Amino acid sequence: MTAERYTAVFTGLLSLKKPGEYLYVRMGEDPLGAGGYTVSRGRPPYGKLGCEISFEDLPERCKQLVLDTYQEVWNL
């Protein structure tokens, strides 16, 4: 079970999604450790989203997970 504190939503013309769907990652403070994370496709849980923050304000391990996921999705 994850203590999800952050949600990163990937937008763009990803061929794996339907209209209105997005790939998103929900993660805890330490997503690669005990905090855990989940990667989903669909409509993000907008009712559970808080305020928007910049990428730079994410904890370092969250930034790394977001970058790794982005590179994997786009085959970079």
C-alpha positions as CSV (number, residue, x, y, z in Angstrom):
1,M,0.0,0.0,0.0
2,T,1.3,3.4,-0.9
3,A,1.1,6.7,1.0
4,E,0.3,8.7,-2.1
5,R,1.2,12.3,-1.6
6,Y,2.2,13.3,-5.2
7,T,0.5,12.7,-8.6
8,A,2.4,13.4,-11.8
9,V,0.1,13.5,-14.8
10,F,1.6,13.0,-18.3
11,T,-0.1,14.7,-21.1
12,G,0.4,14.5,-24.8
13,L,-0.4,12.3,-27.8
14,L,0.4,8.9,-26.2
15,S,-0.9,6.2,-28.5
16,L,-1.8,4.0,-25.6
17,K,-4.5,6.2,-24.3
18,K,-8.1,7.0,-25.3
19,P,-9.5,10.6,-25.4
20,G,-9.7,12.0,-21.9
21,E,-7.3,9.5,-20.5
22,Y,-3.8,10.2,-19.2
23,L,-0.9,8.2,-17.8
24,Y,-0.2,9.3,-14.3
25,V,2.0,8.2,-11.4
26,R,0.9,8.4,-7.8
27,M,3.7,8.2,-5.3
28,G,4.8,8.8,-1.7
29,E,7.7,10.9,-0.4
30,D,10.1,8.0,-1.1
31,P,8.5,6.1,-4.1
32,L,11.5,3.8,-4.6
33,G,11.5,2.7,-1.0
34,A,8.7,2.1,1.6
35,G,6.5,4.9,0.2
36,G,5.8,3.1,-3.1
37,Y,4.1,4.2,-6.2
38,T,1.5,3.2,-8.8
39,V,1.4,3.9,-12.5
40,S,-2.1,4.1,-14.0
41,R,-3.9,5.0,-17.2
42,G,-7.2,6.7,-17.2
43,R,-8.7,9.7,-15.5
44,P,-6.6,10.9,-12.6
45,P,-8.6,11.2,-9.3
46,Y,-9.2,15.0,-9.7
47,G,-11.2,15.1,-6.4
48,K,-8.2,13.9,-4.5
49,L,-5.7,16.2,-6.2
50,G,-4.4,19.1,-4.1
51,C,-2.5,22.1,-5.3
52,E,-0.2,22.1,-8.3
53,I,3.5,22.3,-7.7
54,S,6.5,22.5,-10.0
55,F,8.7,19.6,-10.9
56,E,11.5,21.3,-9.1
57,D,9.5,21.2,-5.8
58,L,9.3,17.4,-5.9
59,P,11.5,15.3,-3.6
60,E,14.6,14.0,-5.5
61,R,13.5,10.4,-5.6
62,C,10.1,11.5,-7.0
63,K,11.8,13.5,-9.7
64,Q,13.8,10.5,-10.7
65,L,10.8,8.2,-10.9
66,V,8.9,10.8,-13.0
67,L,11.9,11.1,-15.4
68,D,12.4,7.3,-15.6
69,T,8.7,6.8,-16.3
70,Y,8.7,9.5,-19.0
71,Q,11.7,8.0,-20.7
72,E,10.1,4.6,-20.7
73,V,6.8,5.8,-22.0
74,W,8.4,7.7,-24.9
75,N,11.2,5.1,-25.5
76,L,13.9,7.7,-25.0
